[in-house]
Amino acid sequence: MRRVADLQAARYEKSGGVPEPGVRRVYMPKHIALRYLDAGDYDRSIDWLERTFEVHDPNLPYVGCSLSGTLCARTRASRTFCAG
């Protein structure tokens, strides 16, 4: 999973967040964050969740639906993204 997340992140960075001509799929920051979460890389997951907010990712309203208890248990994530 980590390799997939790294690949998606590299494609996003290279494109500047804008799809290139001929590219069929655009990976938004929320999706990249979830791949890092799946890989257990919580710090990078949080970095990409922060980017989700910064770039006004249209998936932002659904971020709370995807967070696991493991990520919310981390101090940095709980202050930023987790209610309660």
C-alpha distance (Angstrom), angle and dihedral (degrees) to the residues before:
residue distance angle dihedral
M1 . . .
R2 3.78 . .
R3 3.80 91.6 .
V4 3.80 90.5 51.1
A5 3.80 91.0 50.3
D6 3.81 91.5 48.4
L7 3.81 91.0 49.7
Q8 3.80 92.8 49.2
A9 3.80 91.2 46.4
A10 3.81 91.7 50.1
R11 3.80 91.5 50.1
Y12 3.79 91.1 48.9
E13 3.81 92.4 48.5
K14 3.81 92.6 46.6
S15 3.79 92.5 51.0
G16 3.79 94.1 43.9
G17 3.78 87.4 -127.2
V18 3.80 92.1 -60.1
P19 3.81 119.4 109.1
E20 3.77 115.9 -112.3
P21 3.81 119.4 -127.7
G22 3.77 109.5 -84.7
V23 3.80 94.2 18.1
R24 3.77 108.9 127.7
R25 3.77 98.6 -166.6
V26 3.77 132.7 45.7
Y27 3.80 118.4 -163.8
M28 3.76 111.7 -145.1
P29 3.81 120.9 -152.6
K30 3.82 92.9 -104.9
H31 3.79 91.4 58.5
I32 3.79 91.8 47.6
A33 3.81 89.9 49.7
L34 3.79 90.4 53.1
R35 3.81 91.9 51.2
Y36 3.81 89.9 53.5
L37 3.80 89.1 46.9
D38 3.81 89.7 52.8
A39 3.80 88.9 49.9
G40 3.81 91.5 52.0
D41 3.81 94.1 -115.6
Y42 3.80 95.8 133.7
D43 3.80 97.6 170.7
R44 3.80 93.2 55.0
S45 3.78 89.9 43.4
I46 3.80 89.8 56.3
D47 3.82 90.8 46.3
W48 3.80 90.0 55.6
L49 3.80 92.0 44.8
E50 3.79 88.1 55.2
R51 3.79 89.1 50.5
T52 3.82 88.1 51.5
F53 3.80 86.9 63.0
E54 3.81 95.0 42.0
V55 3.82 95.5 53.5
H56 3.81 94.7 39.3
D57 3.81 92.3 -119.3
P58 3.82 106.3 -158.2
N59 3.81 88.0 -132.6
L60 3.80 90.6 63.9
P61 3.84 95.1 105.0
Y62 3.81 88.9 59.7
V63 3.81 97.9 50.7
G64 3.81 93.3 98.0
C65 3.80 90.5 56.2
S66 3.79 91.2 61.3
L67 3.80 104.8 45.2
S68 3.74 118.2 108.3
G69 3.79 125.9 -143.7
T70 3.80 88.4 -111.9
L71 3.78 92.9 61.3
C72 3.79 94.2 42.2
A73 3.79 90.2 51.6
R74 3.81 89.1 65.3
T75 3.80 112.0 93.6
R76 3.78 97.7 -131.4
A77 3.82 92.7 50.5
S78 3.76 95.8 44.4
R79 3.80 92.3 55.2
T80 3.78 92.5 47.8
F81 3.78 108.7 34.0
C82 3.79 114.3 5.8
A83 3.75 122.9 84.8
G84 3.74 120.3 -140.3
